[in-house]
Amino acid sequence: MPENERQGLVNEVFATVAERYDLMNDLMSGGLHRLWKNDLIGWLNPPRNDRSFRLLDVAGGTGDVAIRYARASGPNATAVLCDISQEMLSVGRRKVREAGLDQRVTLTQGNAEALPFSDRTFDAYTIAFGIRNVTHIDKALGEAFRVLKTGGRFLCLEFSQVQVPILDRLYDFHSFEVIPRLGQLTAGDGEPYRYLVESIRKFPAQERFAAMIREAGFARVSYRNLTGGIAAIHSGWKI
């Protein structure tokens, strides 16, 4: 796909699936994304005391990560949820309001490659199932490094490369044969789901992505495989 057309396609896909995005994640992961997001917040380990702590959750449209963070952290911990899709933000805004977290979580429209925030603003940066849809991953990683304070932490949850024999074949069948059909049945259109599956296959494997995080300037880079490598959480620190 031509580079100048990619962002438009991604925007169209998420505008189309916004109201069904949580269902889509259930279909793609068999509901495991909920446990993986819990693992993400568990590894972040936000402060539970009165300490002030500020999270930036990028591509967090429907609010799953920001809401989990707010519930797991102390009363002075806040989050900014940033997403390029207005349709996704509309769903996220509704969920944040229904959770009673309007005072803890704010929502802003913005591009991961050119974040609308000042340098050294946030204590932590999270992105879940979003970075593979960015046109220039290196720019998004550079922006993550820029907006973090010294000592700040980067965490990325993303579908990855399966590391377990046989499971990889089952996962391929589920991804390319089952998910598009489920998308057609539940949403009347299998194409957005087919694109999302293909975007997973083109995303760098665990070690390559870890190297990209280091190239962006992060230190103490590590990752954890989840469910045999179907997904992985990558971590890095701005030191």
N, C-alpha and C positions, 0 to 999 in steps of 0.2 A: 504494500500500500504506500503511495506517495506520502512523504513525511508531512506535507502541508495539508493533507486530507485527514490524517489520523485523528487529530483532536476533535474535528467536526463529527467524525463517526462515533468517537467515544461519547461525546456530549449527547448525540442522538440516541445512542444505546441506553444511557442512564436516564435520559428524559422519558424514554419509553417504559423502562422497567421500575422507575422510582417507587411507585405504589406497591410493587410486588418484589422489591429488592430483598427484603428479609426472607420472603418465601423462596426466592431464587437461591439465596445462600443455603437454605435448608435443603433444597433439591440438589445443589451442587456438592454439598458436604454430608448429606444424610443427617443434618442437624448438628454435626460435630463443630461447626463454626462457633456455636454458643460456648462450648467447653474451651475451644482454642482462645476465644476472647477473654474468658476468665483466666486462662493461663497467662495471657499477655498482661493483664492488670496485676496478676499475682507476681510476675517477674518484675514489673515496674515497682511494685511495693510502695505505693504512695503514702505519705505521712498520715497517720491517723490521729495525731495530736493537733494542737492549735497552730502549728507551723504554716506559714503562707507558702503555697506551692502552686505553680501555674503550668498547666499542660496545654500544648497545642496538638489537637487531633486533626490530621490532614486527611482529606478524602473520606471524612467520617460521616457523610451525609445523613444517614438515618439515625445516628446518635447512639448506636449500641456501645461503642467503646467509651465515649464521653460519659454516658449515664452510668456504666459500670464503674468508671473511675470516680465519679462524684459520690457514689454510694459506698465505695471502699475507702475513701479518704476522709480527713478531718474537715471541720467546718470552714476553715480558711483556705482550703484547696479549691481552685477554680480551673475551668477548662474553656478554651476557645475551640470551637468546632469549625473547621474551614473546609469548604468543598466548592468545586467549580460549577456544579450543577444546581441551579435554582430549584429544580424539581426535587432533587434529593434533599436539599436544605428544608424545603417545605415539610417533607415527611419528618425530618429530624426535629424541626421546631415543634411540631405537634407532639412528638414523643417526649421531648424534654419538658414541655408544658404539662403533659399528662402525668409525668413522673414527679412534678412539683419541684423541678430543679432550675427554674428560670433564673434564679439569683446566683447559681453556681456555674451554669453553662451558657455561654453566648455563642451565637452563630454568625459566621462571616463568609461571604462568597469570595473565593480567590483561587488562583492557579498555583499548584505545587511547585511549578518552575519559577514563579515570580511572586513570592508570598508578600502580602500587604502589611508586613510587620517590620519593626525596627530590629537592628542587630541586638543580639544578646538579651532577648525579651523573655524567654521561656525556660523553665527548669527541666522540662521533658517534652519530647516530640514522639507521637505515635502515628502510625499509618497502617491500616488493616485492609488488606485486599484492594489496595488502591494504586500502589506504586507501579504495578505491571501495566496500568492503563496510561501512564505518563509517557509522553513522546520522547523526552530526553531524561532518562533516569539519573544521569550524572548531574544535571542541573537541579533536579529535585533534591538529591542528596546534598548538593552544595548549599541550597537554600535551608535545608534542615540544620546543617552545621552553622550557618550564619545566624539564624534566629535563636539558637540555644545559648544560654549563659555558659561561661566556663564551669565545668563540672556537670553540665547538663547531659541528659541521656537520650539517645535515639533508639526507638524500638519499632521494628517492622514485622507485622504478621502477614504472610503471603503464602499462597499455594506454591508448592515447590516440586522437587523431583523425588519420586518414590524410591526408597532405598531397599525395599524388601521384595525379593523374587516372588512371583505369582501375584502378589498384591498389585504390582505395577500393571499386569495384564488386566486384572479385574477393574482397576481404576481407569484404564484406557477405555474399556468397554463401557463402563458407567458414563465416562465423560463424553465420548463421541457418539454413542448409540442411545443411551438412556436419557441424558439431560436434555438434548434438543427436542426429543419427543415429549418429555414432561413439560418443557416450555411451551410447545405447541398446544398441548392439552390444557394447561393451566392459564396461559396468557394469550393463546391464539396465534402465537408467533414464535417459532423456534430460532430465528436468525440471531437475535441478541444473545441468546444462550450459546449458540454455536460460536459466535465471536468471542465470548468470555472464556469458553473452553480453549479455543485456539490461542488466546492471549496467555493462558497459563503455560501452554507448551513452549511458547517462545520466550518465557521469562528465564533469566539466568539461573542455573542450578546453585545450590547452597554455597559452595566454595567460591564460585565466580562472583556471586552477589556480595559475599563477605569481603572479597578483594575490592570491589567497587566502593564499599562503605569505607574501607581503609584509604582508598585513593581520594575520597572526599575530605579526609583529614581526621577521621575518627580513630580513637585508640581503644585498646582492650576489646576488640571486635570478637564476638562469638555468636553461636546460634544453637538453637535447640530444635531437633526434628519432632514433629507431632504426628502421631498415627502413621508411623513408618515413613515419614517424609512427604506425605500428601501435602502437608503444610509445614512451615518452619517459622520460628521467631528469631530474627536477627537483632543483636544488641551492639551498640557502640557508645563511646563516651567522648565528649569534647573536653580535652584536658589541656 
